[in-house]
Amino acid sequence: MDNANPRRVGLTPWGEGDFWLLRRTNAREMTEYLGGPESDARLVARHRKYVELQGPGRMYRVTLASTGETVGSIGFWEREWHEETVWETGWGVLPEFQGRGLATSAARALVDVARSAASHRYLHAFPRVDHAASNTVCRGAGFELLGAVGFEYPKGQWITSNDWRIDLGTGR
């Protein structure tokens, strides 16, 4: 069985009732590579941003296709990168569902969504260089490693990330 098959998961647009998932993904073990947990006020603001992000880009709740059970989140949004507008993506899979290839399946499904948006040629991901799991997701989802870059995340904090990119112009 292909553990990274995008049909293993569903992408459900982020809604008002998904704040609980944002709280779950704000746990210390899930934010270790993202600067740590955010305050309640920042979570509320992030939730509002996710709900209102309905183009360009969008946030999704990731569900198991077989049961509909929520396993994490993924999304894509616009970013200026090297003097062009590109899509950026990021994801999180709840601890009890990690290690099953679900993040890779979700990333593959999201590539299809971003490709169908037909707005930008490239989708990038910027996991920290020492975040083995997220770098593995990028590789498994078909992204090309462009190299290590200085990256500001969260705002005011510079980290070294890998710049992974997938060409959305291919496969149309």
C-alpha positions in Angstrom: 0.0 0.0 0.0 1.2 3.5 -0.8 1.4 5.2 2.6 1.7 8.6 0.9 -1.4 8.2 -1.3 -3.3 11.6 -1.3 -6.6 9.6 -1.4 -5.9 8.3 2.2 -6.8 11.8 3.5 -9.4 14.4 3.0 -8.9 18.2 3.1 -11.8 20.0 4.8 -11.8 23.8 4.6 -11.0 25.4 8.0 -14.1 26.5 9.8 -15.3 28.3 13.0 -15.5 24.9 14.8 -11.9 24.0 14.3 -10.4 26.1 17.1 -10.0 22.9 19.2 -7.5 21.6 16.5 -5.5 24.7 16.7 -5.3 24.3 20.5 -4.1 20.7 20.0 -1.5 21.6 17.5 -0.2 24.3 19.9 1.2 21.7 22.2 4.9 22.0 23.1 5.8 18.8 21.2 4.1 20.1 18.1 5.7 23.6 18.2 9.2 22.6 19.1 10.5 23.7 15.7 8.2 26.7 15.4 9.3 28.7 18.4 7.1 27.1 21.0 3.4 27.4 22.0 1.6 30.6 21.3 -0.5 32.5 23.8 -4.3 32.2 23.9 -4.6 35.7 22.3 -2.3 34.7 19.4 -4.2 31.5 18.9 -7.5 33.3 18.7 -6.0 35.7 16.1 -4.5 32.8 14.2 -7.9 31.0 14.2 -9.6 34.1 12.8 -6.9 34.4 10.1 -7.4 30.7 9.1 -11.2 31.1 9.0 -10.9 34.2 6.8 -8.3 32.8 4.5 -10.4 31.8 1.6 -8.3 32.9 -1.3 -5.7 33.4 -2.1 -4.8 30.2 -0.4 -6.6 28.3 2.3 -6.2 26.3 5.6 -7.6 22.8 5.9 -8.4 20.2 8.5 -6.8 16.9 7.5 -9.1 13.9 7.9 -8.8 10.2 7.3 -10.6 9.4 4.1 -11.8 6.1 5.6 -13.4 7.4 8.8 -13.5 11.2 8.6 -11.5 11.4 11.8 -9.4 14.6 12.1 -5.6 13.9 12.1 -4.1 17.4 11.6 -4.0 20.6 9.6 -2.4 21.9 6.4 -2.7 25.0 4.3 -1.1 27.3 1.7 -0.9 31.0 1.5 0.9 33.7 -0.5 4.5 34.8 0.3 7.0 37.1 -1.3 10.1 35.1 -1.9 13.1 36.1 -4.0 11.1 39.0 -5.6 8.2 36.8 -6.7 4.9 35.8 -5.2 4.8 32.1 -4.4 2.7 29.7 -2.4 4.0 28.6 1.0 2.7 25.6 2.8 2.9 24.2 6.4 1.2 21.4 8.3 0.9 19.6 11.6 -0.2 16.0 12.3 -1.5 15.2 15.8 1.0 13.0 17.8 -1.2 9.9 17.9 -1.3 9.9 14.0 2.3 10.7 13.3 4.6 8.1 11.6 1.9 6.8 9.2 2.7 8.9 6.2 -0.4 11.1 6.7 1.4 14.4 6.5 3.0 13.3 3.2 -0.5 12.2 1.9 -1.9 15.6 2.9 1.0 17.5 1.3 0.4 15.6 -2.0 -3.3 16.4 -1.8 -2.5 20.0 -1.1 -0.2 20.2 -4.1 -3.1 19.2 -6.3 -5.3 21.9 -4.7 -2.6 24.6 -5.2 -2.0 23.4 -8.8 -5.7 23.8 -9.5 -5.6 27.3 -8.1 -3.4 28.1 -11.1 -2.2 31.4 -9.4 1.5 30.8 -8.8 4.1 28.5 -10.4 5.8 27.3 -7.2 4.8 26.0 -3.8 7.5 26.2 -1.1 7.9 24.7 2.3 10.5 25.9 4.8 11.0 23.4 7.6 14.0 23.9 9.9 17.0 22.0 8.7 17.0 19.9 11.9 13.3 19.0 11.6 13.8 15.5 10.1 10.1 14.6 9.9 9.0 17.7 8.0 12.0 17.4 5.6 11.0 13.8 5.0 7.4 14.9 4.2 8.8 17.4 1.6 10.9 14.7 0.0 8.0 12.2 -0.1 5.6 14.7 -1.5 7.8 15.4 -4.5 9.4 18.7 -3.5 12.9 19.6 -4.7 15.4 20.7 -2.1 16.9 24.0 -3.1 19.1 24.4 0.0 19.4 26.0 3.4 18.2 29.6 3.8 17.9 32.1 6.6 14.2 32.3 7.5 12.3 34.5 9.9 9.8 32.5 12.0 8.2 33.4 14.2 8.5 37.1 13.4 11.7 38.5 14.9 13.4 35.1 15.2 15.8 33.9 12.5 16.3 30.2 11.9 18.0 28.1 9.3 15.4 26.3 7.2 15.5 24.2 4.1 13.8 25.7 1.0 11.8 23.0 -0.6 9.9 23.8 -3.8 7.6 22.0 -6.2 6.8 23.3 -9.6 3.0 23.5 -10.0 3.4 24.0 -13.7 4.2 20.3 -14.1 1.4 17.7 -14.3 -1.2 20.0 -15.6 
